[in-house]
Amino acid sequence: MQERIDIHKSNIEIRKQSITKWNVPECEKIALIKFLQDLELGKVNKGKKISEIRRIKYIDSLKIPLKFFNKSSEELELKDIERFEIALCSGEIQSCKNKQYAHNTKVDIRRALKIYLRWRIGKEKAEKLTDWLDTRDITKTPDYLKEQQVVSPQNL
């Protein structure tokens, strides 16, 4: 088997330590660390163990809604999720580059939030809060050249 070269300077332990500095309730920090452990063991997604790089993606994706809510997931109500969705779609929530998140990034954030809440507060309550979120990918048709734009050898 070939050795895989990691081009990303990623370290899950450093990322876990950074969670302690987030402006979120302590109970959410503890729960998120436990969630990451359960992801690693395969307890969250029906026996599918999640790789280190995917767990880092969960950390990055969940940081945004957890900081926005700034309260325990158990206290969340539908209006909180609606406020978050409006802020995410309107561009009120922006990336560290002060730009609106790309559509696929928004979808990743919503998916991570749905999975985390299902794990954290139970399937029934999580579905009441998040089953309406749009997590569909948009497939973009590639741009094609028109016939007039193609240079043929005869026209040269």
Secondary structure, DSSP 8 states (H G I E B T S, - for coil): -------S---HHHHHHHHTTSSS-HHHHHHHHHHHHHHHHTTTTTT----HHHHHHHHHHHHHHHHHH-S-GGG--HHHHHHHHHHHHHTSSB-TTSSB--HHHHHHHHHHHHHHHHHHH-HHHHHHHHTTS-------------GGGS--GGG-
